[in-house]
Amino acid sequence: MTDYNAIAEAYIAAWNETDATARKALVEAAFTSGVTYRDPIMQGDGHGGIDALIQGVHSQFPGFHFKLKGKADGFGDHIRFSWGLGPDGAEAVIEGSDFATLEGGRLSGITGFLDKVPG
């Protein structure tokens, strides 16, 4: 049985890691080597592309962290979950929901939707 919440938590852990070496290991564990990521404002392919996206978010929003909103949901090789991004102890500034496909328990294709963005 697939633990969808553990997969979403691994995704969030990778996005929250600021140390490049530690993040590389988390990205490799959570995402397939051929992963694709698409949302309305950015896209990336492969481990290097995902790492670049994460580094970009950390550069644009220093000190912000991702948090899961609720529990992940899934069936078969599909998963969906929602998240918030903001400073610790404060309301999320940005919120989104991601839908992804899985391959061998790792994320292989992510489509992100932005549910709340600053004006």
C-alpha positions as CSV (number, residue, x, y, z in Angstrom):
1,M,0.0,0.0,0.0
2,T,1.3,3.4,-0.9
3,D,1.8,5.9,1.9
4,Y,0.8,9.1,0.1
5,N,1.3,11.3,3.2
6,A,5.0,10.1,3.5
7,I,5.5,10.9,-0.2
8,A,4.1,14.5,0.3
9,E,6.2,14.9,3.4
10,A,9.3,13.9,1.5
11,Y,8.4,16.5,-1.2
12,I,8.0,19.2,1.4
13,A,11.3,18.2,3.1
14,A,13.2,18.6,-0.2
15,W,11.6,22.1,-0.8
16,N,12.5,23.2,2.8
17,E,16.1,22.2,2.7
18,T,18.5,25.1,2.3
19,D,21.8,23.2,2.3
20,A,22.6,22.2,-1.3
21,T,24.3,18.9,-0.4
22,A,21.5,17.7,1.9
23,R,18.9,18.9,-0.6
24,K,20.5,16.9,-3.4
25,A,20.0,13.7,-1.4
26,L,16.4,14.6,-0.5
27,V,15.6,15.4,-4.2
28,E,17.1,12.2,-5.4
29,A,15.0,10.2,-2.8
30,A,11.7,12.0,-3.5
31,F,11.8,12.5,-7.3
32,T,12.6,10.2,-10.2
33,S,15.6,11.2,-12.4
34,G,13.2,12.1,-15.2
35,V,10.8,14.2,-13.1
36,T,8.9,17.1,-14.6
37,Y,7.5,20.0,-12.7
38,R,5.1,22.6,-14.1
39,D,3.1,25.4,-12.4
40,P,1.8,28.7,-13.7
41,I,5.1,30.6,-13.1
42,M,7.9,28.0,-13.3
43,Q,9.0,24.7,-14.6
44,G,11.9,22.3,-14.2
45,D,13.0,18.9,-15.4
46,G,15.2,16.3,-13.7
47,H,16.9,16.5,-10.4
48,G,18.9,19.5,-11.5
49,G,15.8,21.4,-12.6
50,I,14.0,20.7,-9.3
51,D,17.0,21.8,-7.3
52,A,17.2,25.0,-9.3
53,L,13.5,25.7,-8.6
54,I,13.9,25.1,-4.9
55,Q,17.0,27.3,-4.8
56,G,15.0,30.0,-6.6
57,V,12.2,29.9,-4.0
58,H,14.8,30.1,-1.1
59,S,16.4,33.1,-2.8
60,Q,13.1,34.9,-3.4
61,F,11.6,34.0,0.0
62,P,14.4,33.7,2.5
63,G,13.4,32.2,5.9
64,F,10.0,30.9,4.5
65,H,9.0,27.3,4.9
66,F,6.5,25.0,3.2
67,K,4.0,23.1,5.3
68,L,1.4,20.5,4.3
69,K,-2.2,21.6,4.6
70,G,-4.1,18.5,5.7
71,K,-3.2,15.1,4.5
72,A,-2.2,13.9,1.1
73,D,-4.8,12.0,-1.0
74,G,-4.2,9.5,-3.7
75,F,-5.0,6.4,-5.6
76,G,-2.9,4.1,-7.7
77,D,0.0,6.1,-9.1
78,H,-1.6,9.5,-8.5
79,I,-1.3,11.9,-5.5
80,R,-2.7,15.3,-4.6
81,F,-1.9,17.5,-1.6
82,S,-2.0,21.2,-0.6
83,W,0.7,23.3,1.0
84,G,1.4,26.7,2.4
85,L,4.5,28.8,2.2
86,G,5.4,31.5,4.8
87,P,7.5,32.4,7.7
88,D,7.4,30.1,10.8
89,G,4.6,31.0,13.2
90,A,2.7,33.1,10.7
91,E,0.0,32.6,8.1
92,A,1.1,31.3,4.8
93,V,1.7,34.0,2.2
94,I,1.4,31.6,-0.7
95,E,-0.8,28.5,-0.9
96,G,-1.1,25.8,-3.6
97,S,-2.2,22.4,-4.5
98,D,-0.2,19.9,-6.4
99,F,-1.2,16.9,-8.4
100,A,1.4,14.3,-9.3
101,T,2.1,11.0,-10.8
102,L,4.3,8.4,-9.1
103,E,6.8,5.9,-10.3
104,G,8.2,3.4,-7.8
105,G,7.0,5.5,-4.9
106,R,8.7,8.6,-6.1
107,L,7.3,11.7,-7.8
108,S,7.7,11.6,-11.6
109,G,5.4,14.4,-12.8
110,I,4.1,17.3,-10.8
111,T,1.5,19.9,-11.8
112,G,1.2,22.7,-9.4
113,F,-1.7,25.1,-8.9
114,L,-1.4,28.4,-7.0
115,D,-4.5,28.9,-4.7
116,K,-3.3,32.0,-2.9
117,V,-0.7,34.5,-4.1
118,P,0.2,38.0,-2.8
119,G,-1.5,40.9,-4.6
